[in-house]
Amino acid sequence: MSKVLVIKAHPLTGEVSRSMQVVDTFITAYKEKNHFDHINEINLYTSFIPEIDLDILAAWDALRTGTEFETLSQEQQDKVSRFNELTELFLDADKVIIANPLWNLNVPTRLKAWIDTVNVAGKTFKYTAEGPVGLVTDKKVLHIQSSGGVYKGQDPASQYLKMIFNFIGVTDYHQLAVEGMDHDPEHAPAIMAEGFAAAKDLAQTF
């Protein structure tokens, strides 16, 4: 039995969002094949995803100098606790699926905030005399992304996520891009159909 973490990075549901439609198709097909796997879905737009802000930076600095956690402000405690919880949820997962739209050639800001919780020195990578070394070598990661244009995986968002996960040690990394629906709206239904088919196929082997 595998633990699967699904990260949904879109404020809209699958009723409207194309990236959410594709990931929902993948999850449905995955569940049909892997009945006993535990799937934990986190919607970044309905969950508390703390950003690295003044509260967190000040709290980390205080904790490093020996301040007791209980003496931090309640807001600092809440943010640091949730940040750490998200890190542990990622570390505990065997497989991770991330789904997002391409917005202005970048990832949604909530996804960037989540990425900060999984790119953590001492937990997912470490510094050595030869440079940083990734510590996450036991996970499969799938990145699903929809975009109106066609970039063939070379857009900054796709490259950013691939770089981050390679940096922390992930080598079993997969990408599913569903592209060109706005560039070629006449063929958008066919493009989406191909994306759904690809998601179902990938669910059989992921």
Secondary structure by P-SEA (a helix, b strand, c coil): cbbbbbbbcccccccccaaaaaaaaaaaaaaaacccbbbbbbcccccccccccaaaaaaaaaaaaccccccccaaaaaaaaaaaaaaaaaaaccbbbbbbccccccccaaaaaaaaaaacccccccccccccccccccbbbbbbbbbccccccccaaaaaaaaaaaaacccbbbbbbbccccccccaaaaaaaaaaaaaaaaaacc
